[in-house]
Amino acid sequence: MAALTDFSFMYRWFKNCNLVRNLSEKYVFITGCDSGFGNLLARQLVDRGMRVLAACLTEEGAQKLQQETSYQLQTILLDVTKTESIKAAAQCCPPAQPTLDNELLDSLWALVNNAGVALPSGPNEWLTKEDFVKVINVNLVGLIEVTLNMLPMVKKARGRVVNMSSSGGLVAVIGGGYCVSKFGVEAFSDSIRRELHFFGVKVSIIEPGNYRTSILGHEALQSRMKKLWDRLPQETRDSYGEEYFQVYTEKLVNLMQLAHPKISDVTNSMEHAVVSRSPRIRYNPGLDVKLLYIPLAKLPTSVTDFILSRYLPRPADSV
């Protein structure tokens, strides 16, 4: 028992000591800070004494976060789907003020790409091209454009890029742009990690499981699914059947209700990727990722298809 206690103490000591030096002099730029992961991470890094540039989509979100934190945090309005908004944010990053160790003013220690949306989602045939584009533009194209604009500053600091993916980037468990975008985030992150290695920049991917955030918006999931169903041509609705719609919606709602409320599991992983001298390539917060999604991703495709197909209802016109 004493040996176990000693080992636990040594592990915590090593983890705390294996940190990047001069954290209080480093800037971190985080997208999607209105709520959820980005909001909590910004607070955690401020508590560590770091200088945080928190990008929010709304004035309300920016003002609330600014009022509840210290002078070390500065909010910036950012819409990751708009090039002009991204370029304006990049020009403000980092703010024009000297650092204690006279670091270059145009260097940025870490970029955390956290902004994301999940809806519209559902059976692919129920969605339109615009539904896919709405999600992909935020989760993937926006992430890429923000990264390209911030990379010169991150390279100068030999810093970090932390990209928010998902368990949906390991296994496509639902239709729509969400899993498509997260698979793209995985590919983009892998490619830039190999390229930026030569510049001393480290890239980490966060692949959380099912956590309770505002990514699904504030409208009830049932009403969103009803809108998708009602706009379908009658022929398509007949092929699936009313029972399919009811069961599919019920399963989706149940899945969301099982979402874990302790989002600090995720933000602790993000924080480690920013402050540790030895960040991991991939972080998998959540038991569902470790026990379900990672095994499903490693199984033969036919086995994964069989398992996931058991979860879906059968359409009326199924063979």
C-alpha positions as a LaTeX table, in Angstrom:
\begin{tabular}{lrrr}
\hline
Residue & $x$ (\AA) & $y$ (\AA) & $z$ (\AA) \\
\hline
Met1 & 0.00 & 0.00 & 0.00 \\
Ala2 & 2.84 & 2.36 & 0.86 \\
Ala3 & 4.56 & 1.54 & $-2.44$ \\
Leu4 & 1.35 & 2.35 & $-4.32$ \\
Thr5 & 1.06 & 5.68 & $-2.51$ \\
Asp6 & 4.69 & 6.50 & $-3.33$ \\
Phe7 & 4.14 & 5.65 & $-6.98$ \\
Ser8 & 1.02 & 7.84 & $-7.10$ \\
Phe9 & 2.95 & 10.74 & $-5.55$ \\
Met10 & 5.84 & 10.33 & $-8.00$ \\
Tyr11 & 3.44 & 10.21 & $-10.95$ \\
Arg12 & 1.68 & 13.43 & $-9.87$ \\
Trp13 & 5.05 & 15.09 & $-9.23$ \\
Phe14 & 6.37 & 14.12 & $-12.67$ \\
Lys15 & 3.14 & 15.21 & $-14.36$ \\
Asn16 & 3.26 & 18.63 & $-12.65$ \\
Cys17 & 6.97 & 19.12 & $-13.30$ \\
Asn18 & 6.85 & 18.06 & $-16.94$ \\
Leu19 & 5.36 & 21.38 & $-17.96$ \\
Val20 & 6.40 & 23.98 & $-20.47$ \\
Arg21 & 8.39 & 26.78 & $-18.86$ \\
Asn22 & 7.18 & 30.37 & $-18.52$ \\
Leu23 & 3.51 & 29.55 & $-19.04$ \\
Ser24 & 2.48 & 32.97 & $-17.74$ \\
Glu25 & 4.22 & 34.58 & $-20.71$ \\
Lys26 & 2.54 & 32.50 & $-23.41$ \\
Tyr27 & $-0.54$ & 33.23 & $-25.50$ \\
Val28 & $-3.23$ & 30.68 & $-26.36$ \\
Phe29 & $-5.92$ & 31.30 & $-28.98$ \\
Ile30 & $-9.12$ & 29.27 & $-28.49$ \\
Thr31 & $-12.14$ & 29.19 & $-30.82$ \\
Gly32 & $-15.71$ & 28.46 & $-29.72$ \\
Cys33 & $-15.52$ & 30.02 & $-26.25$ \\
Asp34 & $-19.16$ & 31.10 & $-25.88$ \\
Ser35 & $-19.89$ & 27.92 & $-23.92$ \\
Gly36 & $-18.88$ & 24.31 & $-23.43$ \\
Phe37 & $-15.33$ & 23.03 & $-23.83$ \\
Gly38 & $-13.83$ & 26.28 & $-25.11$ \\
Asn39 & $-15.34$ & 28.36 & $-22.34$ \\
Leu40 & $-14.14$ & 26.07 & $-19.56$ \\
Leu41 & $-10.68$ & 25.63 & $-21.11$ \\
Ala42 & $-10.23$ & 29.40 & $-21.31$ \\
Arg43 & $-10.97$ & 29.67 & $-17.58$ \\
Gln44 & $-8.61$ & 26.82 & $-16.71$ \\
Leu45 & $-5.72$ & 28.33 & $-18.65$ \\
Val46 & $-6.32$ & 31.74 & $-17.07$ \\
Asp47 & $-6.19$ & 30.02 & $-13.67$ \\
Arg48 & $-2.79$ & 28.68 & $-14.71$ \\
Gly49 & $-1.68$ & 32.24 & $-15.39$ \\
Met50 & $-1.59$ & 31.94 & $-19.17$ \\
Arg51 & $-2.67$ & 34.71 & $-21.55$ \\
Val52 & $-5.82$ & 33.62 & $-23.32$ \\
Leu53 & $-7.36$ & 34.99 & $-26.50$ \\
Ala54 & $-10.89$ & 33.61 & $-26.37$ \\
Ala55 & $-12.77$ & 33.74 & $-29.68$ \\
Cys56 & $-16.57$ & 33.87 & $-29.32$ \\
Leu57 & $-19.28$ & 33.89 & $-31.96$ \\
Thr58 & $-21.63$ & 36.24 & $-30.09$ \\
Glu59 & $-21.24$ & 39.55 & $-28.25$ \\
Glu60 & $-23.24$ & 38.11 & $-25.36$ \\
Gly61 & $-20.89$ & 35.15 & $-24.97$ \\
Ala62 & $-17.80$ & 37.36 & $-25.19$ \\
Gln63 & $-19.04$ & 39.88 & $-22.63$ \\
Lys64 & $-20.08$ & 37.21 & $-20.14$ \\
Leu65 & $-16.73$ & 35.40 & $-20.33$ \\
Gln66 & $-14.77$ & 38.65 & $-20.08$ \\
Gln67 & $-16.71$ & 39.77 & $-17.01$ \\
Glu68 & $-16.19$ & 36.45 & $-15.24$ \\
Thr69 & $-12.42$ & 36.16 & $-15.81$ \\
Ser70 & $-9.29$ & 38.28 & $-15.30$ \\
Tyr71 & $-7.32$ & 40.78 & $-17.35$ \\
Gln72 & $-5.23$ & 37.86 & $-18.66$ \\
Leu73 & $-8.12$ & 36.89 & $-20.92$ \\
Gln74 & $-9.12$ & 38.93 & $-23.95$ \\
Thr75 & $-12.21$ & 38.06 & $-26.00$ \\
Ile76 & $-12.39$ & 38.35 & $-29.77$ \\
Leu77 & $-15.47$ & 38.00 & $-31.98$ \\
Leu78 & $-14.94$ & 35.29 & $-34.58$ \\
Asp79 & $-17.13$ & 33.53 & $-37.14$ \\
Val80 & $-15.01$ & 30.66 & $-38.45$ \\
Thr81 & $-17.13$ & 30.44 & $-41.60$ \\
Lys82 & $-16.14$ & 33.97 & $-42.71$ \\
Thr83 & $-12.68$ & 34.66 & $-44.15$ \\
Glu84 & $-12.73$ & 38.34 & $-43.23$ \\
Ser85 & $-13.56$ & 37.50 & $-39.61$ \\
Ile86 & $-10.68$ & 35.01 & $-39.41$ \\
Lys87 & $-8.19$ & 37.47 & $-40.92$ \\
Ala88 & $-9.30$ & 40.20 & $-38.51$ \\
Ala89 & $-8.84$ & 37.85 & $-35.54$ \\
Ala90 & $-5.38$ & 36.83 & $-36.78$ \\
Gln91 & $-4.32$ & 40.49 & $-36.96$ \\
Cys92 & $-5.29$ & 40.96 & $-33.30$ \\
Cys93 & $-3.33$ & 37.92 & $-32.19$ \\
Pro94 & $-1.40$ & 38.30 & $-29.97$ \\
Pro95 & $-2.21$ & 41.77 & $-28.55$ \\
Ala96 & 0.44 & 44.44 & $-28.89$ \\
Gln97 & 2.01 & 44.33 & $-25.44$ \\
Pro98 & 5.49 & 43.17 & $-24.35$ \\
Thr99 & 6.09 & 39.86 & $-22.63$ \\
Leu100 & 8.32 & 39.38 & $-19.61$ \\
Asp101 & 10.99 & 37.46 & $-21.51$ \\
Asn102 & 10.81 & 39.70 & $-24.61$ \\
Glu103 & 9.31 & 37.01 & $-26.81$ \\
Leu104 & 8.37 & 38.00 & $-30.34$ \\
Leu105 & 5.05 & 39.85 & $-30.30$ \\
Asp106 & 3.98 & 37.94 & $-33.40$ \\
Ser107 & 4.33 & 34.50 & $-31.79$ \\
Leu108 & 1.50 & 32.35 & $-30.50$ \\
Trp109 & 2.18 & 29.40 & $-28.22$ \\
Ala110 & $-0.99$ & 27.41 & $-28.89$ \\
Leu111 & $-3.96$ & 27.37 & $-31.23$ \\
Val112 & $-6.96$ & 25.39 & $-29.96$ \\
Asn113 & $-9.53$ & 24.73 & $-32.69$ \\
Asn114 & $-12.63$ & 23.98 & $-30.64$ \\
Ala115 & $-15.55$ & 25.64 & $-32.46$ \\
Gly116 & $-18.08$ & 23.13 & $-33.75$ \\
Val117 & $-21.70$ & 22.29 & $-34.52$ \\
Ala118 & $-23.47$ & 18.95 & $-34.78$ \\
Leu119 & $-26.77$ & 19.72 & $-36.48$ \\
Pro120 & $-28.44$ & 19.05 & $-38.86$ \\
Ser121 & $-27.81$ & 15.31 & $-38.41$ \\
Gly122 & $-29.89$ & 12.26 & $-39.23$ \\
Pro123 & $-30.26$ & 9.66 & $-41.96$ \\
Asn124 & $-28.29$ & 10.95 & $-44.96$ \\
Glu125 & $-31.22$ & 10.65 & $-47.37$ \\
Trp126 & $-33.24$ & 13.01 & $-45.18$ \\
Leu127 & $-30.67$ & 15.80 & $-45.53$ \\
Thr128 & $-29.78$ & 18.31 & $-48.24$ \\
Lys129 & $-26.42$ & 19.49 & $-49.55$ \\
Glu130 & $-26.93$ & 22.70 & $-47.56$ \\
Asp131 & $-27.36$ & 20.66 & $-44.36$ \\
Phe132 & $-23.98$ & 19.01 & $-44.92$ \\
Val133 & $-22.26$ & 22.27 & $-45.88$ \\
Lys134 & $-23.55$ & 24.07 & $-42.76$ \\
Val135 & $-21.75$ & 21.60 & $-40.48$ \\
Ile136 & $-18.64$ & 21.01 & $-42.59$ \\
Asn137 & $-18.00$ & 24.75 & $-43.01$ \\
Val138 & $-17.71$ & 25.18 & $-39.24$ \\
Asn139 & $-16.11$ & 21.91 & $-38.14$ \\
Leu140 & $-13.64$ & 21.37 & $-40.96$ \\
Val141 & $-13.26$ & 24.22 & $-43.46$ \\
Gly142 & $-13.33$ & 26.85 & $-40.71$ \\
Leu143 & $-10.82$ & 24.88 & $-38.64$ \\
Ile144 & $-8.49$ & 24.62 & $-41.65$ \\
Glu145 & $-8.73$ & 28.33 & $-42.49$ \\
Val146 & $-8.13$ & 29.42 & $-38.89$ \\
Thr147 & $-5.11$ & 27.11 & $-38.72$ \\
Leu148 & $-3.61$ & 28.40 & $-41.98$ \\
Asn149 & $-3.94$ & 32.00 & $-40.77$ \\
Met150 & $-2.42$ & 31.31 & $-37.34$ \\
Leu151 & 0.34 & 28.89 & $-38.35$ \\
Pro152 & 3.08 & 31.49 & $-38.99$ \\
Met153 & 2.73 & 32.73 & $-35.39$ \\
Val154 & 2.63 & 29.19 & $-33.95$ \\
Lys155 & 5.74 & 28.22 & $-35.94$ \\
Lys156 & 7.67 & 31.18 & $-34.52$ \\
Ala157 & 6.87 & 30.00 & $-31.01$ \\
Arg158 & 7.47 & 26.33 & $-31.91$ \\
Gly159 & 4.17 & 25.81 & $-30.16$ \\
Arg160 & 1.05 & 23.69 & $-30.34$ \\
Val161 & $-2.01$ & 23.06 & $-32.46$ \\
Val162 & $-4.87$ & 21.29 & $-30.66$ \\
Asn163 & $-7.77$ & 20.18 & $-32.85$ \\
Met164 & $-11.16$ & 19.07 & $-31.59$ \\
Ser165 & $-12.27$ & 15.89 & $-33.30$ \\
Ser166 & $-14.73$ & 13.38 & $-31.84$ \\
Ser167 & $-15.54$ & 9.72 & $-31.39$ \\
Gly168 & $-17.52$ & 10.44 & $-34.57$ \\
Gly169 & $-14.16$ & 10.89 & $-36.27$ \\
Leu170 & $-13.35$ & 7.26 & $-35.47$ \\
Val171 & $-16.65$ & 5.61 & $-36.40$ \\
Ala172 & $-19.48$ & 7.15 & $-38.42$ \\
Val173 & $-22.38$ & 6.41 & $-36.10$ \\
Ile174 & $-24.80$ & 8.96 & $-37.56$ \\
Gly175 & $-25.51$ & 10.52 & $-40.94$ \\
Gly176 & $-24.99$ & 14.15 & $-41.88$ \\
Gly177 & $-21.99$ & 16.44 & $-41.94$ \\
Tyr178 & $-20.80$ & 15.86 & $-38.37$ \\
Cys179 & $-18.93$ & 12.57 & $-38.79$ \\
Val180 & $-17.84$ & 13.59 & $-42.30$ \\
Ser181 & $-16.27$ & 16.75 & $-40.87$ \\
Lys182 & $-14.61$ & 14.95 & $-37.97$ \\
Phe183 & $-13.04$ & 12.34 & $-40.26$ \\
Gly184 & $-11.69$ & 15.34 & $-42.17$ \\
Val185 & $-10.31$ & 16.87 & $-38.97$ \\
Glu186 & $-8.47$ & 13.60 & $-38.30$ \\
Ala187 & $-6.91$ & 13.59 & $-41.78$ \\
Phe188 & $-5.95$ & 17.29 & $-41.70$ \\
Ser189 & $-4.46$ & 16.93 & $-38.21$ \\
Asp190 & $-2.42$ & 13.89 & $-39.21$ \\
Ser191 & $-1.00$ & 15.62 & $-42.28$ \\
Ile192 & $-0.04$ & 18.89 & $-40.57$ \\
Arg193 & 1.42 & 17.00 & $-37.61$ \\
Arg194 & 3.92 & 15.32 & $-39.92$ \\
Glu195 & 4.68 & 18.56 & $-41.77$ \\
Leu196 & 5.05 & 20.76 & $-38.68$ \\
His197 & 7.23 & 18.25 & $-36.84$ \\
Phe198 & 10.25 & 19.72 & $-38.64$ \\
Phe199 & 9.43 & 23.19 & $-37.23$ \\
Gly200 & 9.14 & 21.98 & $-33.64$ \\
Val201 & 5.34 & 22.35 & $-33.61$ \\
Lys202 & 3.32 & 19.57 & $-31.96$ \\
Val203 & $-0.23$ & 18.72 & $-33.05$ \\
Ser204 & $-2.74$ & 16.96 & $-30.79$ \\
Ile205 & $-6.20$ & 15.60 & $-31.58$ \\
Ile206 & $-8.99$ & 15.47 & $-28.97$ \\
Glu207 & $-11.46$ & 12.62 & $-29.56$ \\
Pro208 & $-14.06$ & 12.86 & $-26.78$ \\
Gly209 & $-17.03$ & 10.62 & $-26.32$ \\
Asn210 & $-20.58$ & 11.72 & $-25.65$ \\
Tyr211 & $-20.47$ & 14.80 & $-23.40$ \\
Arg212 & $-23.24$ & 17.25 & $-22.59$ \\
Thr213 & $-22.60$ & 20.64 & $-24.21$ \\
Ser214 & $-24.62$ & 23.14 & $-26.23$ \\
Ile215 & $-23.36$ & 21.74 & $-29.54$ \\
Leu216 & $-26.88$ & 20.48 & $-30.27$ \\
Gly217 & $-28.37$ & 23.95 & $-29.81$ \\
His218 & $-31.33$ & 24.85 & $-27.64$ \\
Glu219 & $-34.20$ & 23.58 & $-29.79$ \\
Ala220 & $-35.58$ & 20.20 & $-28.74$ \\
Leu221 & $-34.10$ & 17.32 & $-30.74$ \\
Gln222 & $-37.57$ & 15.87 & $-31.34$ \\
Ser223 & $-38.77$ & 19.04 & $-33.06$ \\
Arg224 & $-35.63$ & 19.20 & $-35.21$ \\
Met225 & $-36.13$ & 15.63 & $-36.36$ \\
Lys226 & $-39.82$ & 16.32 & $-37.03$ \\
Lys227 & $-38.86$ & 19.19 & $-39.35$ \\
Leu228 & $-36.52$ & 16.89 & $-41.29$ \\
Trp229 & $-39.24$ & 14.26 & $-41.57$ \\
Asp230 & $-42.00$ & 16.65 & $-42.60$ \\
Arg231 & $-40.04$ & 18.15 & $-45.49$ \\
Leu232 & $-39.30$ & 14.75 & $-47.09$ \\
Pro233 & $-41.15$ & 13.71 & $-50.26$ \\
Gln234 & $-44.02$ & 11.34 & $-49.52$ \\
Glu235 & $-42.28$ & 8.55 & $-51.44$ \\
Thr236 & $-39.23$ & 8.78 & $-49.17$ \\
Arg237 & $-41.36$ & 8.82 & $-46.02$ \\
Asp238 & $-43.27$ & 5.78 & $-47.23$ \\
Ser239 & $-40.02$ & 3.89 & $-47.85$ \\
Tyr240 & $-38.91$ & 4.43 & $-44.26$ \\
Gly241 & $-42.26$ & 4.39 & $-42.52$ \\
Glu242 & $-43.60$ & 6.33 & $-39.55$ \\
Glu243 & $-42.35$ & 3.70 & $-37.11$ \\
Tyr244 & $-38.78$ & 4.15 & $-38.37$ \\
Phe245 & $-39.00$ & 7.90 & $-37.73$ \\
Gln246 & $-40.39$ & 7.40 & $-34.22$ \\
Val247 & $-37.85$ & 4.74 & $-33.18$ \\
Tyr248 & $-34.88$ & 6.57 & $-34.75$ \\
Thr249 & $-35.79$ & 9.81 & $-32.98$ \\
Glu250 & $-36.31$ & 8.02 & $-29.67$ \\
Lys251 & $-32.91$ & 6.30 & $-29.89$ \\
Leu252 & $-31.21$ & 9.61 & $-30.75$ \\
Val253 & $-32.86$ & 11.37 & $-27.81$ \\
Asn254 & $-31.87$ & 8.53 & $-25.47$ \\
Leu255 & $-28.28$ & 8.74 & $-26.68$ \\
Met256 & $-28.17$ & 12.47 & $-25.96$ \\
Gln257 & $-29.66$ & 11.94 & $-22.50$ \\
Leu258 & $-26.79$ & 9.56 & $-21.70$ \\
Ala259 & $-24.26$ & 12.32 & $-22.43$ \\
His260 & $-21.76$ & 12.74 & $-19.60$ \\
Pro261 & $-22.07$ & 16.12 & $-17.80$ \\
Lys262 & $-18.45$ & 16.27 & $-16.53$ \\
Ile263 & $-16.90$ & 18.17 & $-19.43$ \\
Ser264 & $-13.75$ & 18.86 & $-17.40$ \\
Asp265 & $-12.61$ & 15.37 & $-18.50$ \\
Val266 & $-12.29$ & 16.85 & $-21.98$ \\
Thr267 & $-10.87$ & 20.25 & $-21.03$ \\
Asn268 & $-8.23$ & 18.60 & $-18.82$ \\
Ser269 & $-7.04$ & 16.71 & $-21.90$ \\
Met270 & $-7.00$ & 19.93 & $-23.92$ \\
Glu271 & $-5.08$ & 21.69 & $-21.16$ \\
His272 & $-2.49$ & 18.91 & $-21.03$ \\
Ala273 & $-1.97$ & 19.21 & $-24.77$ \\
Val274 & $-1.25$ & 22.93 & $-24.32$ \\
Val275 & 0.97 & 22.94 & $-21.22$ \\
Ser276 & 2.80 & 19.60 & $-21.20$ \\
Arg277 & 6.27 & 19.25 & $-22.68$ \\
Ser278 & 5.20 & 15.81 & $-23.91$ \\
Pro279 & 1.65 & 16.18 & $-25.27$ \\
Arg280 & $-0.04$ & 13.10 & $-26.67$ \\
Ile281 & $-0.94$ & 12.79 & $-30.33$ \\
Arg282 & $-4.47$ & 11.66 & $-29.42$ \\
Tyr283 & $-6.59$ & 12.11 & $-26.30$ \\
Asn284 & $-9.68$ & 9.94 & $-25.75$ \\
Pro285 & $-11.66$ & 11.30 & $-22.77$ \\
Gly286 & $-14.72$ & 9.22 & $-21.93$ \\
Leu287 & $-15.31$ & 5.55 & $-21.17$ \\
Asp288 & $-17.57$ & 5.19 & $-24.22$ \\
Val289 & $-14.65$ & 6.06 & $-26.49$ \\
Lys290 & $-12.31$ & 3.59 & $-24.84$ \\
Leu291 & $-14.79$ & 0.74 & $-24.49$ \\
Leu292 & $-16.96$ & 1.20 & $-27.60$ \\
Tyr293 & $-15.79$ & 3.55 & $-30.34$ \\
Ile294 & $-12.08$ & 2.66 & $-30.44$ \\
Pro295 & $-12.82$ & $-1.11$ & $-30.50$ \\
Leu296 & $-15.46$ & $-0.55$ & $-33.21$ \\
Ala297 & $-12.92$ & 1.41 & $-35.27$ \\
Lys298 & $-10.39$ & $-1.42$ & $-35.04$ \\
Leu299 & $-12.75$ & $-4.31$ & $-35.80$ \\
Pro300 & $-13.17$ & $-5.61$ & $-39.37$ \\
Thr301 & $-15.60$ & $-3.31$ & $-41.21$ \\
Ser302 & $-18.16$ & $-6.06$ & $-41.71$ \\
Val303 & $-18.24$ & $-6.74$ & $-37.96$ \\
Thr304 & $-18.63$ & $-3.05$ & $-37.13$ \\
Asp305 & $-21.43$ & $-2.76$ & $-39.72$ \\
Phe306 & $-23.23$ & $-5.74$ & $-38.17$ \\
Ile307 & $-23.00$ & $-4.31$ & $-34.64$ \\
Leu308 & $-24.14$ & $-0.80$ & $-35.59$ \\
Ser309 & $-26.94$ & $-2.07$ & $-37.84$ \\
Arg310 & $-28.48$ & $-3.77$ & $-34.80$ \\
Tyr311 & $-28.93$ & $-0.33$ & $-33.25$ \\
Leu312 & $-30.83$ & 1.13 & $-36.23$ \\
Pro313 & $-34.55$ & 0.45 & $-36.81$ \\
Arg314 & $-35.62$ & $-1.37$ & $-39.98$ \\
Pro315 & $-37.25$ & 0.74 & $-42.72$ \\
Ala316 & $-40.66$ & $-0.21$ & $-43.99$ \\
Asp317 & $-39.27$ & $-1.17$ & $-47.43$ \\
Ser318 & $-36.29$ & $-3.14$ & $-46.09$ \\
Val319 & $-35.40$ & $-6.39$ & $-47.87$ \\
\hline
\end{tabular}
